[in-house]
Amino acid sequence: MTGWSYSDGERAGTVSKFSRRGYVFKTYEGVLNVGGFSGETGSLTPQYFDFSVKDEAVAKQITDAVRTGQRVTLHYEEKLFRLPWNGDTKYYITSVDIIGPGQRPYGDATGVPGYQQGYPQQQPQQQPQGYPQQQPQNPTQQPAPAIPDSAI
């Protein structure tokens, strides 16, 4: 009865929890945040899908997706009976598809509007007319860029 599948399918989302656990039988268990929209209230409500993984290669793919924050499509088989050495759920993941690029790590500002690589280059400010131009002390040295005053 555990070799035959009652159903199979796919679920897509972001894996929010994935761990290897158990007292006697260590199994991989995870939670997929599928997301969702409630038609009754008109608001976003999280929907979670609990799953188990038996294959080490599939578990590694899911672990990598958790580390990078990537969305995944999990292909699963639902069994009629759950045996403790197979996992905590009736849903066993058979394969994983990675969807799109990973999210940026915490503190990465490259996605912030106006972000520029490195420090912004300061251009020397021109002095208003009527003021004498300052000449460098040593003709081979360039003057340091002017630092703007901060006005409140």
C-alpha positions in Angstrom: 0.0 0.0 0.0 3.0 2.4 0.4 4.3 1.7 -3.1 1.1 2.7 -4.8 0.2 6.4 -5.1 -3.3 7.6 -4.4 -2.6 10.9 -6.2 0.2 13.0 -7.6 0.6 16.6 -8.5 2.6 19.8 -8.2 2.7 22.7 -5.7 4.6 25.9 -6.2 5.8 28.4 -3.7 8.7 29.2 -1.3 10.0 26.6 1.2 9.7 28.3 4.6 11.0 25.4 6.7 13.0 22.3 5.9 14.7 20.0 8.4 15.9 16.5 9.1 14.2 15.1 12.2 13.0 12.1 14.1 13.9 10.1 17.2 14.6 6.7 15.6 13.9 7.3 11.9 15.5 10.5 10.6 13.4 11.9 7.8 13.3 15.2 5.9 10.2 17.3 6.6 9.3 20.7 5.1 6.7 23.4 4.8 5.9 25.1 1.5 4.4 28.5 1.6 2.0 28.4 -1.3 0.5 31.9 -0.6 -3.0 32.5 -1.7 -5.9 35.0 -2.1 -9.1 34.7 -0.1 -12.1 35.4 -2.3 -14.3 35.9 0.8 -12.3 38.5 2.5 -10.4 39.9 -0.5 -7.0 39.6 1.4 -3.9 37.6 1.1 -3.9 34.6 3.4 -0.9 32.2 3.7 -1.5 28.6 2.7 1.0 26.0 3.8 1.7 22.5 2.4 3.5 20.0 4.6 5.7 17.4 2.9 8.3 14.7 3.4 11.3 13.8 1.3 12.9 10.4 1.1 15.6 11.1 -1.6 18.9 12.7 -0.5 19.4 14.4 -3.9 15.9 16.0 -3.8 16.6 17.1 -0.2 19.8 18.8 -1.3 18.0 20.7 -4.0 15.4 21.9 -1.5 18.1 22.9 1.0 19.8 25.0 -1.7 16.5 26.7 -2.6 15.9 27.5 1.1 19.3 29.1 1.4 18.8 31.3 -1.7 15.1 32.0 -1.2 14.2 30.7 -4.6 10.6 29.7 -5.5 10.2 26.1 -6.3 7.7 23.7 -7.9 7.5 20.5 -5.9 6.3 17.3 -7.6 4.7 15.0 -5.1 2.9 11.7 -4.6 0.3 11.2 -2.0 0.2 7.8 -0.3 -2.8 6.2 1.4 -0.8 5.2 4.5 2.0 6.8 6.3 4.8 4.7 7.8 7.1 6.3 10.3 10.4 5.5 8.5 9.1 7.2 5.3 8.1 10.6 6.9 5.6 12.5 8.9 3.2 13.3 6.1 1.4 11.4 3.3 3.0 13.7 0.7 6.4 12.6 -0.6 8.4 14.9 -2.9 9.7 13.1 -6.0 11.4 16.0 -7.8 12.0 19.8 -7.6 12.0 22.5 -10.2 13.7 25.8 -9.4 11.7 28.9 -10.5 13.6 32.0 -11.4 16.6 33.6 -9.7 17.2 33.7 -6.0 16.4 36.6 -3.8 19.1 39.0 -2.7 20.8 38.2 0.6 19.9 40.3 3.7 21.7 43.7 3.5 22.1 43.7 -0.3 21.0 47.1 -1.6 21.3 46.4 -5.3 17.5 46.2 -5.7 16.9 49.6 -4.1 15.9 52.3 -6.5 18.8 54.8 -7.1 21.5 52.3 -5.9 24.8 52.8 -7.6 27.8 50.5 -7.5 30.5 51.8 -5.2 30.6 55.3 -3.7 29.2 58.1 -5.8 31.9 60.2 -7.5 31.9 63.7 -6.2 32.5 66.4 -8.9 34.4 69.5 -7.9 32.0 72.3 -7.4 32.5 75.5 -9.4 32.7 78.6 -7.3 30.2 81.4 -8.0 31.4 84.2 -10.2 33.1 87.1 -8.4 35.3 84.8 -6.2 38.9 84.2 -7.2 39.8 80.7 -8.4 42.1 78.8 -6.0 45.2 77.5 -7.6 46.9 74.3 -6.4 50.0 74.7 -4.3 52.0 72.3 -6.5 51.1 72.4 -10.2 51.5 68.6 -10.5 48.9 67.9 -7.8 45.2 68.2 -8.4 43.0 69.9 -5.8 40.9 67.7 -3.6 37.2 67.6 -4.5 35.2 70.1 -2.6 33.0 68.7 0.2 29.6 70.4 0.1 28.4 72.2 3.2 25.3 70.7 4.9 22.6 73.3 5.4 19.6 72.7 7.6 
